[in-house]
Structures are given as structure tokens and as C-alpha cells.
């Protein structure tokens, strides 16, 4: 069971054998627990929104620490005038570090309506408060899943509109959309956004809360250049013996129903965030 990795304080990521080399399933027990609370049948819209905001605040911190660029920096601390008053060398209280975020590298958080609206806003706020307001941006796009005409499930996504606030040249572009079921919506969203935006980003990072084996395989085929983070791999439709295997070790692994619902999943993130029935 992958849960054993979350219980190991020395484990930072759930190991896997997928072809997607840029996939990171974070083995963080606190975030795993919050995600479990979000999944609970008893959790209603208002609490769900609060948990989503808290979870993406923590999640963004992890991704920033691993993916954002750093620089050398020097900062005058509040101890400098104190040392001056007592006749001590104030330079002793200067903070010099090469582990400060580089606030000249632009970052863009892209919100995919409707489930991605709140997560993208939270990520934008975290970036702006920690790194600085100057080069941060929040872009939005609207997409709707397109039902299959030949059977149950979803065959793709219809992109209804994209609002790009400027160039993405040299930027870190984030897609914090909470659910990644088949991976099709994310593939079309990223392709559509990058086609509409000017410039070439330094990095493109997807940040779903939950991802399925089917989505991982599709992203490996179609978006190998995208770094993918996730907090939980849902594979609840797999044969029982698969649950004891390292993720990606068996092709029978599955996290989707025939109609492309994630199992165990969250039970409709967009609906809960919007307090809507469907």
C-alpha cells in the first residue's frame, strides 16, 4: 500500500515505476490527512473550500522549495540598529544567503474554471507574499469536459476562453487544477494556453491533488516536458493484488470507472467549491 510511504518521516516521495520521469507524488502525511478529510462524505462545501485553501497553501510551499530559482541576497535585519546603539559591529546582523527566491523570475498561476479557480488564486497569493508581487501573475481559462459520443466517459475538453495577461517568456507556469482523471483536460488546457501565450516558459508545472494511473500514462506520452506533482495517486479500481505493488509496476492499475470518475476521488471538487449540484 502506498500509505506506508506517507508514514515514513524519511520518505519525501512515493516511489513509482511510471515512464513519466518528472512525476512527484509527495509523501507528506499532513497534506495526505487534509486530503482525506476533503474526501469524506461528511465534508460540505464551506469546510471543503477552507481545506482546499489550506492544502494548496502548504502544497505551493513544497513546490516552490523544489522548483523555483534562488539567488544570492543580503538583508538588513532588525538587529542592525540595536547593535549600533550598543557600539557593536552592525554588519554581524546582516543576513547573507544564497537560498533566497529569485524575485526577478516571473511566475504565472493559471486557473482552469471551475475547480481550478480557488487553487490557482491561492498559489498566486502565496507566490506574491513570499517571493514578491512584481513578477507574479494570475491567468484564467475556461474549459468544459466533452462527453463521448460513442460510449460512456469523456473524450476531451472544449476550451471556451483564455485570458493571458502577458508574456510567459522565461516564466514558471503553474496549473494548480485539483483533479486529474484521464489527463485529457490537462493536456488540452496546457496546449491551448501555451498556444495563446507569447514566449517560451522556463518550466511548466502541473499541481493536481489527485491523479490516476491513466492520467500519468497519458501525461508521459503527451506532456513529457511538464513537471507533475500530486498528493495522492488514486487507483481504487485496480485488482486487489496491485495495491501491494509499487505504483506503476502493473498495467492493470486503474483509478477510473467506465464513466471516468476517480475512485476513491473527491466526489466532485468543482461542485463542492461552487456549492453547485452538478
TINU-448427 format. One record per residue (C-alpha): residue number from 1; x, y, z. Coordinates in Angstrom, 2 decimals. Example, Ala and Ser with C-alpha at 12.3 -4.5 7.8 and 13.67 -1.06 7.14 Angstrom:
+-----+---------+---------+---------+
!  nr !       X !       Y !       Z !
+-----+---------+---------+---------+
!   1 !   12.30 !   -4.50 !    7.80 !
!   2 !   13.67 !   -1.06 !    7.14 !
+-----+---------+---------+---------+
***
This chain:
+-----+---------+---------+---------+
!  nr !       X !       Y !       Z !
+-----+---------+---------+---------+
!   1 !    0.00 !    0.00 !    0.00 !
!   2 !    1.33 !    3.45 !   -0.83 !
!   3 !    0.19 !    4.70 !    2.60 !
!   4 !    3.28 !    3.15 !    4.19 !
!   5 !    5.40 !    5.77 !    2.45 !
!   6 !    3.35 !    8.60 !    3.99 !
!   7 !    4.01 !    7.16 !    7.45 !
!   8 !    7.76 !    7.13 !    6.93 !
!   9 !    9.12 !   10.54 !    8.04 !
!  10 !   12.28 !    9.96 !    5.98 !
!  11 !   10.34 !    9.46 !    2.75 !
!  12 !    9.75 !   12.61 !    0.70 !
!  13 !    8.06 !   10.99 !   -2.29 !
!  14 !    6.10 !    7.85 !   -3.07 !
!  15 !    8.36 !    5.75 !   -5.35 !
!  16 !    6.91 !    4.72 !   -8.70 !
!  17 !    7.78 !    2.92 !  -11.90 !
!  18 !    5.97 !    5.10 !  -14.38 !
!  19 !    7.66 !    6.27 !  -17.56 !
!  20 !    6.97 !    9.87 !  -16.57 !
!  21 !   10.30 !   10.81 !  -15.01 !
!  22 !    9.03 !   14.24 !  -13.92 !
!  23 !    6.23 !   12.83 !  -11.74 !
!  24 !    6.46 !   13.54 !   -7.99 !
!  25 !    3.89 !   12.07 !   -5.58 !
!  26 !    4.63 !   13.92 !   -2.36 !
!  27 !    4.69 !   11.69 !    0.72 !
!  28 !    3.57 !   14.37 !    3.16 !
!  29 !    1.42 !   12.99 !    5.98 !
!  30 !   -0.16 !   16.32 !    6.97 !
!  31 !   -1.32 !   17.05 !    3.42 !
!  32 !   -2.41 !   13.45 !    2.95 !
!  33 !   -4.57 !   13.72 !    6.08 !
!  34 !   -6.15 !   17.01 !    4.92 !
!  35 !   -6.90 !   15.47 !    1.55 !
!  36 !   -8.56 !   12.52 !    3.28 !
!  37 !  -10.75 !   14.96 !    5.22 !
!  38 !  -11.71 !   16.68 !    1.99 !
!  39 !  -12.73 !   13.31 !    0.54 !
!  40 !  -15.01 !   12.46 !    3.47 !
!  41 !  -18.75 !   12.17 !    2.78 !
!  42 !  -19.47 !   14.40 !    5.77 !
!  43 !  -17.41 !   17.34 !    4.43 !
!  44 !  -19.66 !   20.05 !    2.99 !
!  45 !  -18.93 !   22.97 !    0.68 !
!  46 !  -17.76 !   25.62 !    3.15 !
!  47 !  -15.38 !   23.29 !    5.01 !
!  48 !  -14.26 !   21.85 !    1.68 !
!  49 !  -13.27 !   25.33 !    0.48 !
!  50 !  -11.38 !   26.05 !    3.71 !
!  51 !   -9.48 !   22.76 !    3.45 !
!  52 !   -8.70 !   23.39 !   -0.22 !
!  53 !   -7.26 !   26.81 !    0.60 !
!  54 !   -5.12 !   25.44 !    3.45 !
!  55 !   -3.97 !   22.45 !    1.42 !
!  56 !   -2.87 !   24.46 !   -1.61 !
!  57 !   -1.07 !   26.95 !    0.64 !
!  58 !    1.02 !   24.10 !    2.04 !
!  59 !    1.33 !   22.42 !   -1.37 !
!  60 !    2.60 !   25.62 !   -3.02 !
!  61 !    5.32 !   25.92 !   -0.38 !
!  62 !    6.60 !   22.44 !   -1.20 !
!  63 !    6.63 !   23.09 !   -4.94 !
!  64 !    8.31 !   26.49 !   -4.52 !
!  65 !   11.10 !   24.97 !   -2.42 !
!  66 !   11.80 !   22.37 !   -5.09 !
!  67 !   11.18 !   24.23 !   -8.34 !
!  68 !   11.71 !   27.98 !   -8.01 !
!  69 !   15.07 !   29.61 !   -8.69 !
!  70 !   17.22 !   31.13 !   -5.96 !
!  71 !   19.79 !   33.92 !   -5.81 !
!  72 !   22.41 !   35.41 !   -3.56 !
!  73 !   20.93 !   38.03 !   -1.28 !
!  74 !   21.74 !   40.37 !    1.55 !
!  75 !   19.19 !   41.60 !    4.04 !
!  76 !   19.43 !   44.12 !    6.89 !
!  77 !   17.77 !   42.60 !    9.94 !
!  78 !   16.13 !   44.43 !   12.84 !
!  79 !   19.17 !   43.65 !   14.99 !
!  80 !   21.42 !   46.03 !   13.00 !
!  81 !   20.24 !   49.27 !   14.70 !
!  82 !   20.28 !   47.50 !   18.07 !
!  83 !   23.93 !   46.54 !   17.64 !
!  84 !   24.76 !   50.08 !   16.53 !
!  85 !   23.21 !   51.50 !   19.71 !
!  86 !   25.36 !   49.32 !   21.92 !
!  87 !   28.53 !   50.01 !   19.92 !
!  88 !   28.69 !   46.57 !   18.32 !
!  89 !   29.51 !   45.95 !   14.67 !
!  90 !   26.09 !   46.04 !   12.91 !
!  91 !   27.39 !   44.04 !    9.96 !
!  92 !   27.24 !   40.96 !   12.19 !
!  93 !   23.45 !   41.13 !   11.91 !
!  94 !   23.32 !   41.25 !    8.12 !
!  95 !   21.68 !   38.17 !    6.66 !
!  96 !   23.61 !   36.89 !    3.69 !
!  97 !   22.24 !   33.89 !    1.87 !
!  98 !   22.24 !   32.15 !   -1.50 !
!  99 !   18.93 !   30.43 !   -0.71 !
! 100 !   16.52 !   33.33 !   -1.27 !
! 101 !   13.96 !   33.06 !   -4.05 !
! 102 !   14.91 !   34.96 !   -7.18 !
! 103 !   12.19 !   37.61 !   -7.43 !
! 104 !   13.19 !   38.50 !  -11.00 !
! 105 !   11.91 !   35.19 !  -12.40 !
! 106 !    8.25 !   35.60 !  -13.40 !
! 107 !    5.66 !   33.08 !  -12.24 !
! 108 !    2.17 !   32.58 !  -13.63 !
! 109 !   -0.60 !   30.65 !  -11.92 !
! 110 !   -3.25 !   29.53 !  -14.42 !
! 111 !   -6.77 !   28.94 !  -13.13 !
! 112 !   -8.91 !   26.45 !  -15.06 !
! 113 !  -12.57 !   27.12 !  -14.27 !
! 114 !  -14.23 !   25.98 !  -12.25 !
! 115 !  -12.39 !   23.59 !   -9.90 !
! 116 !   -9.08 !   25.35 !  -10.53 !
! 117 !  -10.25 !   28.88 !   -9.68 !
! 118 !   -9.63 !   28.76 !   -5.93 !
! 119 !   -6.38 !   26.71 !   -6.06 !
! 120 !   -4.82 !   29.00 !   -8.67 !
! 121 !   -5.78 !   32.09 !   -6.68 !
! 122 !   -4.23 !   30.61 !   -3.53 !
! 123 !   -1.00 !   29.76 !   -5.36 !
! 124 !   -0.85 !   33.27 !   -6.80 !
! 125 !   -1.29 !   34.79 !   -3.32 !
! 126 !    1.40 !   32.56 !   -1.80 !
! 127 !    3.85 !   33.42 !   -4.57 !
! 128 !    3.12 !   37.14 !   -4.27 !
! 129 !    3.51 !   37.21 !   -0.48 !
! 130 !    6.66 !   35.09 !   -0.28 !
! 131 !    8.58 !   35.91 !   -3.46 !
! 132 !    7.17 !   39.35 !   -4.21 !
! 133 !    4.40 !   40.98 !   -6.18 !
! 134 !    6.44 !   42.37 !   -9.06 !
! 135 !    6.66 !   39.40 !  -11.43 !
! 136 !    3.68 !   37.28 !  -10.36 !
! 137 !    0.52 !   36.89 !  -12.45 !
! 138 !   -2.81 !   35.12 !  -12.34 !
! 139 !   -4.24 !   33.99 !  -15.69 !
! 140 !   -7.57 !   32.24 !  -16.22 !
! 141 !   -9.13 !   29.90 !  -18.72 !
! 142 !  -12.44 !   28.13 !  -19.04 !
! 143 !  -12.86 !   24.55 !  -20.17 !
! 144 !  -15.67 !   22.03 !  -20.22 !
! 145 !  -15.36 !   18.26 !  -20.41 !
! 146 !  -16.75 !   16.91 !  -23.66 !
! 147 !  -18.80 !   13.68 !  -23.28 !
! 148 !  -18.00 !   10.85 !  -25.63 !
! 149 !  -20.44 !   10.38 !  -28.50 !
! 150 !  -19.67 !    6.67 !  -28.83 !
! 151 !  -20.00 !    5.48 !  -25.23 !
! 152 !  -19.69 !    6.38 !  -21.57 !
! 153 !  -16.96 !    8.68 !  -20.35 !
! 154 !  -15.24 !   11.80 !  -21.63 !
! 155 !  -13.44 !   12.18 !  -24.95 !
! 156 !  -11.88 !   15.58 !  -24.44 !
! 157 !  -12.24 !   19.18 !  -23.32 !
! 158 !  -13.73 !   22.18 !  -25.05 !
! 159 !  -11.74 !   25.34 !  -24.25 !
! 160 !  -14.22 !   28.22 !  -24.06 !
! 161 !  -11.84 !   31.09 !  -23.37 !
! 162 !   -8.35 !   32.07 !  -22.22 !
! 163 !   -7.27 !   35.30 !  -20.55 !
! 164 !   -3.50 !   35.73 !  -20.83 !
! 165 !   -2.13 !   38.78 !  -19.01 !
! 166 !    1.21 !   38.98 !  -20.79 !
! 167 !    4.21 !   37.02 !  -21.97 !
! 168 !    5.36 !   33.74 !  -20.41 !
! 169 !    8.92 !   34.14 !  -21.68 !
! 170 !   11.28 !   32.68 !  -19.07 !
! 171 !    8.41 !   32.16 !  -16.61 !
! 172 !    7.48 !   29.31 !  -14.31 !
! 173 !    3.91 !   28.46 !  -15.32 !
! 174 !    1.72 !   26.59 !  -12.82 !
! 175 !   -1.52 !   24.69 !  -13.42 !
! 176 !   -2.99 !   24.00 !   -9.94 !
! 177 !   -6.09 !   22.07 !  -11.02 !
! 178 !   -7.15 !   19.69 !   -8.24 !
! 179 !   -8.31 !   16.59 !  -10.16 !
! 180 !   -6.50 !   14.76 !  -12.94 !
! 181 !   -8.69 !   11.85 !  -14.06 !
! 182 !   -7.87 !   10.87 !  -17.63 !
! 183 !   -5.30 !   13.63 !  -18.11 !
! 184 !   -7.09 !   14.78 !  -21.25 !
! 185 !   -8.35 !   18.05 !  -19.84 !
! 186 !   -4.91 !   19.00 !  -18.55 !
! 187 !   -3.25 !   18.13 !  -21.86 !
! 188 !   -5.69 !   20.26 !  -23.84 !
! 189 !   -5.56 !   23.11 !  -21.31 !
! 190 !   -1.76 !   23.31 !  -21.36 !
! 191 !   -1.53 !   23.05 !  -25.14 !
! 192 !   -4.23 !   25.72 !  -25.59 !
! 193 !   -2.73 !   28.08 !  -23.03 !
! 194 !    0.82 !   27.87 !  -24.41 !
! 195 !   -0.50 !   28.40 !  -27.92 !
! 196 !   -2.30 !   31.56 !  -26.79 !
! 197 !    0.57 !   32.95 !  -24.70 !
! 198 !    3.62 !   34.70 !  -26.11 !
! 199 !    7.09 !   33.39 !  -25.31 !
! 200 !    8.61 !   30.16 !  -24.03 !
! 201 !    8.36 !   29.35 !  -20.30 !
! 202 !   11.29 !   28.04 !  -18.27 !
! 203 !    9.12 !   25.43 !  -16.60 !
! 204 !    5.55 !   24.19 !  -16.79 !
! 205 !    4.31 !   22.54 !  -13.59 !
! 206 !    1.00 !   20.74 !  -13.05 !
! 207 !   -0.26 !   20.55 !   -9.46 !
! 208 !   -3.27 !   18.24 !   -9.10 !
! 209 !   -4.21 !   16.99 !   -5.66 !
! 210 !   -5.19 !   13.60 !   -7.05 !
! 211 !   -4.00 !   11.80 !  -10.15 !
! 212 !   -4.82 !    8.39 !  -11.61 !
! 213 !   -2.58 !    5.82 !  -13.33 !
! 214 !   -4.44 !    6.53 !  -16.58 !
! 215 !   -3.61 !   10.23 !  -16.34 !
! 216 !    0.04 !    9.56 !  -15.54 !
! 217 !    0.40 !    7.38 !  -18.62 !
! 218 !   -1.22 !    9.97 !  -20.86 !
! 219 !    0.89 !   12.81 !  -19.49 !
! 220 !    4.03 !   10.72 !  -20.02 !
! 221 !    3.07 !   10.29 !  -23.68 !
! 222 !    1.82 !   13.79 !  -24.48 !
! 223 !    3.42 !   16.18 !  -21.98 !
! 224 !    6.80 !   14.68 !  -21.06 !
! 225 !    8.26 !   18.20 !  -20.61 !
! 226 !    5.73 !   19.09 !  -17.88 !
! 227 !    6.73 !   18.52 !  -14.27 !
! 228 !    3.83 !   16.91 !  -12.41 !
! 229 !    3.26 !   16.99 !   -8.66 !
! 230 !    0.45 !   15.17 !   -6.88 !
! 231 !   -0.54 !   14.46 !   -3.28 !
! 232 !   -2.32 !   11.18 !   -3.89 !
! 233 !   -2.40 !    8.52 !   -6.59 !
! 234 !   -5.91 !    7.04 !   -6.74 !
! 235 !   -6.06 !    3.55 !   -8.20 !
! 236 !   -9.17 !    2.19 !   -6.49 !
! 237 !  -10.44 !    0.17 !   -9.47 !
! 238 !   -7.30 !   -1.98 !   -9.61 !
! 239 !   -7.21 !   -5.72 !   -8.80 !
! 240 !   -6.56 !   -6.28 !   -5.09 !
! 241 !   -3.05 !   -7.64 !   -5.55 !
! 242 !   -1.99 !   -4.41 !   -7.28 !
! 243 !   -2.42 !   -2.39 !   -4.08 !
! 244 !    0.63 !   -4.10 !   -2.58 !
! 245 !    2.79 !   -3.15 !   -5.56 !
! 246 !    4.81 !   -0.01 !   -6.15 !
! 247 !    2.75 !    2.37 !   -8.31 !
! 248 !    3.38 !    1.83 !  -12.00 !
! 249 !    4.54 !   -1.76 !  -11.61 !
! 250 !    1.39 !   -3.36 !  -13.10 !
! 251 !   -0.52 !   -2.23 !  -16.21 !
! 252 !   -3.80 !   -3.40 !  -14.67 !
! 253 !   -3.61 !   -0.43 !  -12.33 !
! 254 !   -6.68 !    1.79 !  -12.67 !
! 255 !   -8.34 !    4.65 !  -10.85 !
! 256 !  -11.33 !    5.29 !  -13.14 !
! 257 !  -14.85 !    3.98 !  -13.58 !
! 258 !  -16.15 !    3.46 !  -17.16 !
! 259 !  -17.63 !    6.98 !  -16.95 !
! 260 !  -14.26 !    8.42 !  -15.88 !
! 261 !  -15.00 !    9.11 !  -12.22 !
! 262 !  -11.93 !    8.90 !   -9.97 !
! 263 !  -12.01 !    6.18 !   -7.29 !
! 264 !  -11.81 !    6.92 !   -4.39 !
! 265 !  -11.56 !   10.53 !   -5.56 !
! 266 !  -13.10 !   13.63 !   -4.00 !
! 267 !  -16.64 !   13.34 !   -5.29 !
! 268 !  -16.84 !   16.45 !   -7.45 !
! 269 !  -14.38 !   19.19 !   -6.49 !
! 270 !  -15.89 !   21.78 !   -8.83 !
! 271 !  -19.38 !   21.23 !   -7.46 !
! 272 !  -18.28 !   21.44 !   -3.82 !
! 273 !  -16.17 !   24.54 !   -4.36 !
! 274 !  -19.10 !   26.25 !   -6.10 !
! 275 !  -21.85 !   24.81 !   -3.88 !
! 276 !  -23.47 !   23.53 !   -7.05 !
! 277 !  -25.35 !   20.31 !   -7.71 !
! 278 !  -23.61 !   19.44 !  -10.97 !
+-----+---------+---------+---------+
***
